[in-house]
Amino acid sequence: MIFNVIKPYPSPLISGRGIDLDFALLAGCLALLGLGLVMITSASSEVAAVQSGNPLYHMFRHLVYVALGLGACGVTMLVPIATWQRMGFTMLLCAFGLLVLVLVPGIGREVNGSMRWIGFSFFNVQPSEIAKVFVVIYLAGYLVRRQQEVRESWMGFFKPFIVLLPMAGLLLMEPDFGATVVMMGAAAAMLFLGGVGLFRFSLMVVLAVVAVFVLVQAQPYRMARLITFTDPWSDQFGSGYQLTQALIAFGRGEWLGVGLGNSVQKQFYLPEAHTDFVFSVLAEELGVVGSLVTVALFVFVTVRALYIGLWAEKAKQFFAAYMAFGLSFLWIGQFLINIGVNVGLLPTKGLTLPFLSYGGSSLVICCACVGLLLRIEWESRTHLGSEEHEFNESDFAEEPAHGR
């Protein structure tokens, strides 16, 4: 009797089959985490040695973030998806609260002219990383509640923007243009998958392009970045310095790279080498082959995440499906923008590379997203995702073999 009372709620970590995870997604994400740890150790060694006297300073801090991230992954796997659905509106309010707090002097911390962090004694929290995920969870719930309205009426289509536009405004006040683009892009993709008609979706795309053009024109530094990235060599020691140094790193790497730890660009030539431009250092040290393997890993985990959404949709767990799609598009957006910036296809933006870049908030949130996706996959495969279902050991006695 006592055992039945304290017995933990079934989850991918606690079931009749023991640990019952989608090991393909987990392996891909762990491979990226391991690669990120190696590259951050290499890319930050020179900066850490000068700033702290310990070349492994950033590596040790990153290990702490990895441990916190794995803990967050485990916790999110224990929480039923129905609980996230019920908490959607509360999480949205929390997202707004955090984005307002970061703009309050004395609470928000300014770095390089941007107020993007809430500082604590030993670490900083970046509210935009949390807000993006909370918006996805809220929007997934909205698409389930208002599915017919979203598909058939203009009002159902425009209602989400009553929430999204003020949040985008708060992000732009930091300013964090990259996070705004990623969040709005993921939201647009979720609306399209939720059944918004092609005409209304096309109108939204046109309005988004116009909005981006207006935002670029509104701030001189954004226009300067836009002009510079098309020809960074015209001002290679000024506004084009960061991009030209990144391109030099790619050129030095050639096919097989200069060898792990042998990067020259990380020695104070390339700013932010272990954060926004860690992929450039990776390309220099591991070459084209290493870069393509890294891209292949990202493609694998994002496609796998999209398939998890598809499996949840087939199991008629629509909230879980929309949430998986939204999380996937957050990763895809950050990946495309970061890689595009590194190779000179997009204007320079301070946006981290998921799993690889140094940064506690980004890494912990990425790991938490992995936990959510693993939970979604488990619930869709076992058909135990309904909050009305009464769990007991017999539910796990004859589970089908893991065929994915």
Secondary structure, 3 states (H helix, E strand, C coil): CHHHHHCCCCECCECCCCCCCCHHHHHHHHHHHHHHHHHHHHHHHHHHHHHHCCCCHHHHHHHHHHHHHHHHHHHHHHCCHHHHHHCHHHHHHHHHHHHHHCCCECCEEEECCEEEEEECCCCEECHHHHHHHHHHHHHHHHHHHCHHHHHHCHHHHHHHHHHHHHHHHHHHHCCCHHHHHHHHHHHHHHHHHCCCCHHHHHHHHHHHHHHHHHHHHHCHHHHHHHHHHHCHHHHCCCCCHHHHHHHHHHHHHCCCCCCCCCCCCCCCCCCCCCCCCHHHHHHHHHHHHHHHHHHHHHHHHHHHHHHHHHHHHHCCCHHHHHHHHHHHHHHHHHHHHHHHHHHCCCCCCCCCCCCCCCCHHHHHHHHHHHHHHHHHHHHHHHCCCCCCCCCCHHHHCCCCCCCC
